[in-house]
């Protein structure tokens, strides 16, 4: 697996950028390939098969935390859908596996490279990996992807208790907050596993978490707060696009799996509120990776609601970023310290929009 990724890296360094665009009609696909090349050049170390978090990594932390790699595995999943050779889920998982820890109470992925000391484990980081693997499983029925997703589900459930009424913690061993970002993707993972296996336990878990998030972390405008503190119950009221995205997509999945229209109605209400809040000014309000998660939900909703306004507004913001926020190295952003997670977010956005364009032809 490592050798295949190294071969691919050598390939992109030996081909001119124009070679990537040959025969490609989609602007988004061209932009994706150009950005992926820049990311590999600036963030990837072919000698070690590791990535950096930022262009100039801190001396004490030579390699990336897990979170950006969770973005890259989803990027590679989208690339496989597009049919781009060598951009594979297995290639990304080959890097991520270096973060795997089998320590009790259940195996999962550390926040840092295990051989270099590892780190604490975050439930959402693990869930993002599970979501990417399940997305891939629905395409290729690879049993190892399904089994790994079940393992991640088992790990995430070690983060559940009844403090603050229920819900999952954000970080293993840190019982200070329960976050939308660790419950929203947990709901989707449980629903994906239910869809794949028809085992009711997964649906029961999804509904348990779903009702808890809506009770404690949904605002009256249909959008979602960041977290609730424990003890005390103080709400951190920041609203991120990815939290709205996971809960919007959870409702779409619930509609598909239960055929209860109330969930579709709730999805439409969330989408309607999200549009002016996140995209009303014609540019992204928060980080690219956060927005990539909301794009997943918009695309999923489009299968049931024949209204292009959500995707049109999203594309407008994407086009604005491509026109105004690419630096001289070809990376997204003009700030001094660029992060891998934001590059991964835009890569996912571009691959997803390119796939939509490809399907609509």
C-alpha positions in Angstrom: 0.0 0.0 0.0 2.8 2.4 0.9 4.6 1.5 -2.4 1.5 2.3 -4.4 1.2 5.7 -2.8 4.9 6.5 -3.4 4.5 5.5 -7.1 1.5 7.9 -7.3 3.5 10.7 -5.7 6.3 10.2 -8.2 3.8 10.2 -11.0 2.4 13.6 -10.1 5.8 15.1 -9.7 6.9 13.9 -13.2 3.8 15.0 -15.1 3.1 18.7 -16.0 -0.1 20.1 -14.7 -1.6 20.2 -18.2 -1.4 16.4 -18.3 -3.9 16.2 -15.5 -6.4 18.2 -17.4 -6.2 16.4 -20.7 -9.6 15.4 -21.8 -11.3 16.8 -18.7 -14.2 19.1 -19.3 -15.2 19.9 -15.8 -13.6 23.0 -14.3 -14.0 21.6 -10.8 -12.2 18.4 -11.8 -9.3 20.5 -13.3 -9.1 22.6 -10.1 -9.2 19.4 -8.0 -6.3 17.9 -9.8 -4.2 21.1 -9.6 -4.9 21.5 -5.9 -4.2 17.8 -5.2 -0.8 18.2 -6.9 0.0 21.3 -4.8 -1.0 19.6 -1.6 1.2 16.6 -2.4 4.1 18.9 -3.1 3.7 21.1 0.0 2.3 18.7 2.7 3.3 15.1 1.8 6.7 13.5 2.7 7.2 10.6 0.3 10.3 9.4 2.3 8.1 8.6 5.4 4.6 8.3 3.8 3.3 11.0 6.3 1.6 14.3 5.9 2.2 17.6 7.7 -0.6 19.6 9.4 0.7 22.9 8.2 3.3 24.0 5.6 5.9 24.7 8.2 5.2 22.1 11.0 6.0 22.8 14.6 9.3 21.2 15.5 7.8 19.2 18.3 5.1 17.8 16.1 6.6 16.6 12.8 3.6 15.0 11.3 -0.1 15.6 10.9 -2.8 15.0 13.5 -5.4 12.5 12.5 -8.2 15.1 11.7 -6.8 16.2 8.3 -6.3 12.6 7.3 -10.0 12.0 8.0 -10.6 14.7 5.3 -8.2 13.0 2.9 -9.8 9.6 3.1 -13.1 11.2 2.1 -11.3 13.1 -0.7 -10.0 9.8 -2.0 -13.4 8.2 -1.8 -14.8 11.0 -3.9 -11.8 10.6 -6.3 -12.7 6.9 -6.7 -16.2 7.8 -7.6 -14.8 10.1 -10.3 -12.7 7.3 -11.6 -9.3 9.0 -11.1 -6.6 6.3 -11.0 -4.4 6.1 -7.9 -6.5 8.4 -5.7 -7.8 5.5 -3.6 -9.4 4.9 -0.2 -6.8 2.2 0.5 -4.0 4.7 -0.2 -5.4 7.1 2.4 -6.1 4.3 4.9 -2.5 3.2 4.5 -1.4 6.4 6.2 -4.3 6.5 8.7 -3.5 3.0 9.9 -0.3 4.4 11.5 -2.6 6.0 14.0 -4.4 2.8 15.0 -4.4 1.8 18.7 -5.9 -1.4 20.1 -5.9 -0.2 23.7 -9.0 -0.7 26.0 -11.8 -0.1 26.2 -12.0 -0.6 22.4 -9.7 -0.3 19.4 -9.7 3.1 17.6 -7.5 5.7 16.0 -5.3 8.0 18.1 -5.0 11.7 17.3 -1.3 11.2 16.5 1.1 8.6 15.1 1.1 5.7 17.6 4.8 4.8 17.0 5.7 8.4 17.9 3.8 8.4 21.2 0.2 8.5 19.9 -2.3 10.8 21.5 -5.8 11.0 22.9 -8.6 9.6 20.8 -11.5 11.8 19.5 -14.8 10.2 18.7 -15.5 12.4 15.8 -12.2 11.8 14.1 -12.9 8.1 14.2 -16.5 8.6 13.0 -15.3 10.6 9.9 -13.2 7.6 8.9 -16.2 5.3 9.4 -18.4 7.5 7.2 -15.9 7.5 4.4 -15.5 3.7 4.5 -19.3 3.3 4.5 -19.6 5.6 1.6 -17.1 3.4 -0.2 -18.8 0.2 1.0 -22.1 1.2 -0.7 -20.2 1.4 -3.9 -18.0 -1.6 -3.7 -19.3 -3.9 -0.9 -15.8 -4.4 0.5 -16.4 -6.4 3.6 -13.3 -5.0 5.3 -14.7 -1.5 5.1 -17.9 -2.7 6.7 -16.1 -4.5 9.5 -13.8 -1.5 10.2 -16.9 0.8 10.4 -18.5 -1.6 12.9 -15.3 -1.4 14.9 -15.4 2.4 14.9 -19.1 2.2 16.0 -18.1 0.1 18.9 -15.4 2.5 19.9 -17.7 5.6 19.6 -20.2 3.9 21.9 -17.7 3.8 24.7 -18.1 7.6 24.8 -21.8 7.4 25.7 -23.3 7.9 29.1 -26.4 9.6 30.6 -24.7 12.8 31.8 -26.5 15.9 30.5 -29.3 13.6 29.4 -27.2 11.4 27.1 -25.1 11.8 24.0 -21.5 11.2 23.2 -18.5 12.9 24.5 -16.0 14.6 22.1 -12.7 13.3 23.4 -12.0 10.0 25.2 -11.3 10.5 28.8 -12.3 14.2 28.7 -15.8 14.4 30.2 -16.1 18.2 29.9 -18.2 18.5 26.8 -20.6 16.6 24.6 -20.6 18.1 21.1 -22.7 18.1 18.0 -19.6 17.2 16.0 -19.3 13.9 17.9 -23.0 13.1 17.8 -24.0 14.2 14.3 -21.6 11.9 12.5 -22.3 9.2 15.0 -25.9 9.3 14.0 -25.0 9.0 10.4 -22.6 6.1 11.0 -25.3 4.2 12.9 -27.8 4.9 10.1 -25.3 3.7 7.4 -24.7 0.5 9.4 -28.4 0.0 9.8 -28.9 0.5 6.1 -26.2 -2.0 5.4 -27.1 -4.7 7.9 -30.7 -4.1 8.9 -29.7 -4.6 12.5 -32.2 -2.6 14.6 -29.6 -1.8 17.3 -28.0 0.7 14.9 -31.3 2.5 14.2 -32.1 2.6 18.0 -28.7 4.2 18.6 -29.2 6.7 15.8 -32.6 7.8 17.2 -31.2 8.0 20.8 -28.5 10.3 19.7 -30.7 12.2 17.3 -33.3 13.1 19.8 -30.6 14.1 22.3 -28.9 16.5 19.9 -32.2 18.1 18.9 -33.3 18.5 22.5 -30.1 20.1 23.8 -28.1 21.5 20.9 -30.6 22.7 18.3 -31.4 26.4 18.2 -34.9 27.8 17.4 -33.6 28.8 13.9 -33.1 25.1 13.2 -29.3 25.3 13.2 -27.0 23.7 15.8 -24.9 24.9 18.6 -21.4 23.5 19.1 -21.5 21.8 22.5 -22.9 21.5 26.0 -20.5 21.6 29.0 -20.5 19.0 31.8 -21.3 19.6 34.6 -23.4 22.8 34.4 -25.0 22.5 31.0 -23.7 25.7 29.6 -24.2 25.8 25.8 -21.3 26.9 23.5 -23.4 28.7 20.9 -21.0 28.9 18.0 -22.7 27.5 14.8 -20.5 25.6 12.3 -21.6 24.5 8.9 -20.5 20.9 9.5 -22.7 20.5 12.5 -25.7 21.7 10.5 -24.5 19.3 7.7 -24.4 16.2 9.8 -27.9 16.8 11.3 -29.4 17.7 8.0 -28.0 14.5 6.4 -29.2 12.5 9.4 -32.7 13.6 8.7 -32.4 12.7 5.0 -31.2 9.2 6.0 -34.0 8.8 8.5 -36.5 9.7 5.9 -35.1 7.1 3.5 -34.9 4.4 6.1 -38.3 5.0 7.9 -40.3 6.6 5.1 -41.6 9.1 7.7 -42.1 12.5 5.9 -41.5 14.4 9.2 -37.7 13.8 8.7 -37.7 15.2 5.2 -39.7 18.2 6.4 -37.1 18.8 9.1 -34.3 18.4 6.6 -35.8 21.1 4.4 -36.3 23.4 7.4 -32.6 23.0 8.4 -31.5 23.5 4.8 -33.7 26.6 4.5 -32.1 28.2 7.6 -28.6 27.2 6.6 -28.7 28.9 3.3 -28.7 32.6 4.4 -26.7 31.9 7.5 -23.7 30.2 5.8 -24.0 31.3 2.2 -26.0 34.5 2.1 -23.0 36.7 1.5 -21.7 34.8 -1.5 -18.6 33.5 0.3 -17.8 30.7 2.8 -18.5 31.7 6.4 -16.2 29.1 8.0 -13.5 26.6 7.0 -13.6 24.6 3.7 -13.7 21.2 5.4 -16.7 22.3 7.6 -18.5 23.3 4.4 -17.6 20.1 2.6 -19.7 18.2 5.3 -22.7 20.5 4.6 -22.3 19.9 0.9 -22.7 16.2 1.5 -26.1 16.9 3.1 -27.2 19.3 0.3 -26.3 16.7 -2.3 -28.2 14.0 -0.4 -31.2 16.2 0.0 -31.2 17.0 -3.7 -32.2 13.3 -4.3 -35.6 14.0 -2.7 -36.1 17.7 -3.2 -36.0 19.1 -6.7 -34.6 22.5 -5.8 -31.2 23.7 -6.9 -31.0 26.8 -4.7 -28.8 25.1 -2.0 -26.2 23.8 -4.5 -26.3 26.9 -6.6 -25.5 29.1 -3.6 -22.8 26.6 -2.6 -21.2 26.7 -6.0 -21.2 30.5 -6.0 -19.1 30.4 -2.8 -16.8 27.8 -4.3 -16.3 29.8 -7.4 -15.6 32.9 -5.3 -12.9 31.0 -3.4 -11.3 29.7 -6.6 -11.3 33.2 -8.0 -9.9 35.0 -5.0 -8.3 32.7 -2.5 -5.5 30.7 -4.2 -1.9 31.5 -3.3 1.2 31.4 -5.5 1.8 27.7 -4.6 -1.6 26.7 -5.8 -3.0 26.1 -2.3 -6.3 27.4 -0.9 -5.8 30.4 1.3 -3.4 33.4 1.4 -2.8 33.4 5.2 0.7 32.7 6.4 0.1 29.3 7.9 -2.1 27.1 5.7 -3.6 23.9 7.1 -3.9 20.5 5.5 -7.5 20.1 6.8 -8.7 23.2 4.9 -7.0 21.9 1.7 -8.7 18.5 2.2 -12.0 20.3 2.6 -11.7 22.1 -0.7 -10.5 19.0 -2.4 -13.6 17.2 -1.3 -15.8 20.0 -2.4 -14.2 20.1 -5.9 -14.4 16.3 -6.3 -18.0 16.2 -5.2 -19.0 19.0 -7.5 -17.1 17.5 -10.4 -18.9 14.2 -9.8 -22.3 16.0 -9.9 -21.3 17.7 -13.1 -20.2 14.4 -14.6 -23.5 12.7 -13.7 -25.7 15.5 -15.0 -24.2 15.2 -18.6 
